């Protein structure tokens, strides 16, 4: 049954505000770090962050949405499902930690990057377990807790980045700041879940693991693959070009990534509405999707046009003259926004549900 409108509005407002403030903090962090490290250092930093983010996406793998769906149906299964989810995340995080450490050491010869791999691996573990508790809040439709936690995480990281720059701790200090921010939010989320819902206990049940993984892989694999491909260019550039090229590319690419998260996040509160209308009123769903498509183009097309004509001024004002060679890249990549925004909103159809009606309906839209 669809939640009452005030609940949907509350979730939409909290998610929107959380994403807005979080996005601003991410952009501020990227700019400050890029100016501090320069093109070469920012390339090494972006390469390590690509490793961390890929395993953050793998951490989801559809498991989070399977968990949310099942808990939403039967709240009494919270303890069992959370125990299964957390045990799976511990296994995943252990292997991810090993891959990150050895992967970075084998693919780069920078000594600081080798040392930075260790706090980066710890940050990945924290991200895995932050996500496990985040799913509990989403299952109970308390998006404001997630939004507040996300803003706190980004704010703490930004403040620690400023401290790292003041102390001249370099890329190792930046990765340590990321790890400390994640550990802090992991602890806060653990306390909230323990006091508000249930004290989490690990459950190493192989049959439960298999049941959750089987469903998650069938529905979440595509999403993980799409998000992983976001960082394929960074790995290819690192293999074929210099760290400076990686830094220049990521200086503009990460801005687009931050903007892309806006429609993706806004799709979360709309999912129950899409799912319901796909069964009860397909025509109304079609009208809603058309309206959303028009809104995204009204926002993104003027933004793309304005950016195209002002790119050198934007790059110089934001990153400094050393990053001016990235201007042509921004001119090109900004034109992906008119297509990425509606794609992100409509891809919420692919989240797990009883059937694939919403997905099939979305696939029929172009015809």
C-alpha positions in Angstrom: 0.0 0.0 0.0 1.3 3.5 -0.9 2.3 5.7 2.0 0.3 8.8 2.8 1.3 11.9 0.8 2.9 13.6 3.9 5.4 10.7 4.3 6.3 10.9 0.6 6.7 14.6 0.8 8.8 14.3 3.9 11.1 11.8 2.3 11.3 13.8 -1.0 12.2 17.0 0.9 14.8 15.3 3.2 16.4 13.5 0.2 16.5 16.6 -1.9 18.0 18.8 0.9 20.4 16.1 1.9 21.6 15.6 -1.7 21.8 19.4 -2.2 24.1 20.0 0.8 26.0 16.8 0.3 26.6 17.7 -3.4 27.9 21.1 -2.5 30.3 19.6 0.1 31.5 17.1 -2.4 32.2 19.8 -5.0 33.9 21.9 -2.4 36.1 18.9 -1.4 37.0 18.1 -5.0 38.0 21.7 -5.7 40.1 22.1 -2.6 41.8 18.8 -3.1 42.5 19.5 -6.8 44.0 22.9 -6.0 46.1 21.4 -3.3 47.5 18.3 -5.1 47.8 19.8 -8.7 47.1 17.8 -11.8 49.5 14.9 -11.1 48.6 14.5 -7.4 44.9 14.8 -8.2 45.3 12.1 -10.8 46.7 9.7 -8.2 44.0 10.7 -5.7 41.2 10.1 -8.3 42.7 6.7 -9.2 42.5 5.5 -5.6 39.0 7.0 -5.2 38.0 5.0 -8.3 39.0 1.8 -6.5 37.0 2.8 -3.4 33.9 3.8 -5.3 33.8 0.7 -7.4 33.7 -1.5 -4.4 31.1 0.7 -2.8 28.9 -0.1 -5.8 29.7 -3.8 -5.6 28.7 -3.6 -1.9 25.2 -2.8 -3.0 24.9 -5.5 -5.7 21.1 -5.3 -5.3 21.4 -6.7 -1.8 20.3 -3.4 -0.2 17.1 -3.2 -2.3 16.3 -6.9 -1.7 16.7 -6.2 2.1 14.5 -3.1 1.9 11.8 -4.9 0.0 11.6 -7.8 2.4 11.7 -5.7 5.6 9.0 -3.4 4.2 6.8 -6.4 3.9 7.5 -8.1 7.2 9.2 -6.0 9.9 9.6 -9.0 12.2 12.3 -10.4 9.9 14.5 -7.3 10.5 17.0 -9.1 12.8 17.3 -12.2 10.5 17.8 -10.2 7.3 20.1 -7.6 8.8 22.3 -10.4 10.3 22.5 -12.0 6.8 23.2 -8.7 5.1 25.9 -7.7 7.5 27.7 -11.0 7.4 27.7 -10.9 3.6 29.1 -7.3 3.8 31.9 -8.5 6.1 32.9 -11.2 3.6 32.7 -8.7 0.7 34.6 -6.0 2.6 37.5 -8.4 3.5 38.1 -9.4 -0.2 37.6 -5.8 -1.3 40.2 -4.6 1.1 42.8 -7.1 -0.2 42.0 -6.2 -3.9 42.3 -2.5 -3.2 45.7 -2.8 -1.4 47.3 -5.2 -3.9 45.6 -3.6 -6.9 47.0 -0.1 -6.1 50.4 -1.4 -5.3 50.6 -3.4 -8.5 49.3 -0.7 -10.8 51.1 2.4 -9.6 54.8 3.1 -8.6 54.1 6.1 -6.4 55.2 5.3 -2.8 52.6 7.7 -1.3 49.8 5.9 -3.3 51.1 2.5 -1.9 50.7 3.8 1.7 47.4 5.6 0.9 45.9 2.2 -0.2 45.7 1.1 3.4 43.4 3.8 4.8 41.5 3.6 1.4 40.8 0.0 2.1 39.6 0.8 5.6 37.3 3.5 4.2 35.8 0.8 1.9 35.0 -1.4 4.9 33.3 1.6 6.6 31.3 2.3 3.4 30.1 -1.3 3.3 28.8 -1.2 6.9 27.4 2.3 6.6 25.3 1.0 3.7 24.0 -2.0 5.8 22.6 0.4 8.4 21.4 2.9 5.8 19.1 0.2 4.3 17.3 -0.1 7.7 16.3 3.6 7.6 15.2 3.3 4.0 13.2 0.2 4.8 11.3 2.1 7.5 11.1 5.1 5.1 13.0 7.4 7.5 15.0 9.1 4.7 15.8 12.1 6.9 18.2 9.9 9.0 20.1 8.9 5.9 20.2 12.4 4.5 21.5 13.9 7.8 24.1 11.1 8.0 25.2 11.8 4.5 25.6 15.5 5.0 27.5 14.9 8.3 29.8 12.4 6.5 30.6 14.9 3.8 31.0 17.8 6.2 33.4 15.9 8.5 35.5 14.8 5.4 35.6 18.4 4.1 36.8 19.7 7.5 39.4 16.9 7.8 40.6 17.8 4.2 41.2 21.3 5.3 43.2 20.0 8.3 45.2 17.7 6.1 46.1 20.6 3.8 47.1 22.8 6.7 49.4 20.0 8.0 50.7 19.2 4.5 49.9 15.4 5.0 49.4 14.8 1.2 47.4 12.0 -0.3 48.0 9.6 2.6 46.3 12.2 4.9 43.4 12.6 2.5 42.7 8.9 2.4 43.0 8.8 6.2 40.4 11.6 6.4 38.1 9.5 4.2 38.5 6.5 6.5 37.9 8.5 9.7 34.7 10.1 8.2 33.4 6.7 7.3 34.2 5.1 10.6 32.4 8.0 12.4 29.2 7.6 10.4 29.4 3.8 10.7 29.5 4.2 14.5 26.6 6.7 14.6 24.4 4.6 12.4 25.1 1.5 14.5 24.1 3.3 17.7 20.8 4.6 16.1 19.9 1.2 14.7 20.7 -0.5 18.0 18.6 1.9 20.1 15.8 2.5 17.7 15.2 -0.9 16.0 17.4 -3.9 17.0 20.9 -4.7 18.1 22.6 -6.2 15.0 23.9 -9.7 15.2 25.8 -11.5 12.4 24.2 -14.5 10.8 26.5 -16.9 8.9 23.7 -19.0 7.3 24.8 -20.2 3.9 21.3 -20.9 2.6 20.2 -17.4 3.6 23.3 -16.0 1.9 22.4 -17.9 -1.3 18.8 -16.8 -1.3 19.6 -13.2 -0.9 22.5 -13.3 -3.4 20.5 -15.1 -6.1 17.8 -12.5 -6.1 20.2 -9.6 -5.8 22.4 -10.7 -8.7 19.4 -11.1 -11.0 18.2 -7.5 -10.4 21.2 -5.5 -9.2 23.9 -6.8 -11.5 23.0 -4.4 -14.3 23.0 -1.4 -11.9 26.4 -2.3 -10.5 27.9 -2.8 -14.0 26.6 0.6 -15.1 28.0 2.4 -12.1 31.3 0.5 -12.4 31.7 1.7 -16.0 31.7 5.3 -14.6 35.3 4.7 -13.5 36.5 2.6 -16.5 37.9 5.7 -18.1 40.0 6.5 -15.1 41.6 3.1 -15.1 42.2 3.2 -18.9 43.8 6.7 -18.6 46.0 5.5 -15.8 47.2 2.6 -17.9 47.7 4.5 -21.1 48.6 8.1 -20.1 50.1 10.1 -17.2 48.7 10.9 -13.7 48.3 14.5 -15.0 45.9 13.3 -17.7 43.9 11.4 -15.1 43.8 14.5 -12.9 42.6 16.7 -15.8 39.9 14.3 -16.8 38.6 13.7 -13.3 38.5 17.4 -12.6 35.6 17.8 -15.0 34.2 14.2 -14.8 33.7 14.3 -11.1 31.6 17.5 -11.4 29.3 15.7 -13.8 29.2 12.6 -11.5 28.0 14.8 -8.6 25.3 16.4 -10.8 24.2 12.9 -12.0 23.6 11.8 -8.4 20.8 14.4 -8.1 18.2 12.7 -10.3 19.4 9.3 -9.2 18.7 10.2 -5.5 15.4 11.9 -6.3 14.3 8.6 -7.9 14.2 6.9 -4.5 11.1 8.5 -3.2 9.3 8.2 -6.6 9.8 4.4 -6.8 6.7 3.5 -4.8 4.6 5.8 -6.9 6.0 4.4 -10.2 5.6 0.8 -9.0 1.9 1.4 -8.0 0.9 3.3 -11.1 2.5 0.8 -13.5 -0.2 -1.7 -12.3 -3.2 0.6 -11.5 -2.9 3.5 -14.0 -0.3 3.2 -16.8 -1.7 6.3 -18.6 -1.1 8.4 -15.5 2.4 6.9 -15.2 3.1 7.8 -18.8 2.0 11.4 -18.3 4.1 11.6 -15.1 7.2 10.3 -17.0 6.7 12.8 -19.8 6.4 15.6 -17.3 9.6 14.5 -15.6 11.4 14.3 -19.0 10.4 17.8 -19.8 11.5 19.1 -16.4 14.9 17.5 -16.8 15.5 19.0 -20.2 14.3 22.5 -19.0 17.1 22.3 -16.3 19.9 20.5 -18.2 19.7 22.1 -21.7 20.2 25.7 -20.5 23.0 24.5 -18.1 24.8 22.7 -21.0 24.5 25.7 -23.3 25.8 28.2 -20.6 28.7 25.9 -19.7 29.7 25.5 -23.3 30.3 29.2 -23.7 31.8 29.9 -20.3 34.0 26.8 -19.8 37.5 28.5 -19.6 36.2 31.0 -17.0 34.6 28.2 -15.0 37.8 26.0 -15.0 40.0 29.0 -14.1 37.8 30.2 -11.3 37.2 26.8 -9.8 40.5 24.9 -10.3 43.1 27.5 -11.4 45.1 28.0 -14.5 46.9 24.6 -14.2 43.6 22.8 -15.1 42.8 25.0 -18.2 43.6 22.1 -20.5 40.5 20.3 -19.2 38.2 23.0 -20.6 37.6 21.2 -23.9 36.7 18.1 -22.0 34.1 19.9 -19.9 32.5 21.4 -23.1 31.9 17.8 -24.4 31.0 16.0 -21.2 28.5 18.6 -20.0 26.2 17.6 -23.0 25.7 14.1 -21.4 23.5 15.7 -18.7 20.4 16.1 -20.8 20.5 12.3 -21.4 21.8 11.2 -18.0 19.2 13.0 -15.9 16.1 11.3 -17.4 18.0 8.0 -17.6 18.7 8.1 -13.9 15.1 8.9 -13.0 13.7 6.2 -15.3 16.2 3.6 -14.2 14.4 3.4 -10.8 12.1 1.0 -12.7 14.7 -1.6 -12.4 14.7 -1.8 -8.6 13.5 -5.1 -7.3 9.8 -5.7 -7.1 7.3 -8.5 -7.3 7.4 -8.5 -11.0 9.2 -6.6 -13.8 6.1 -4.7 -14.9 7.7 -1.3 -14.3 10.8 -2.3 -16.3 8.8 -3.6 -19.2 6.6 -0.6 -19.2 9.7 1.7 -19.3 11.2 -0.3 -22.2 7.9 0.1 -24.1 8.0 3.9 -23.7 10.2 4.7 -26.8 7.7 2.8 -29.0 
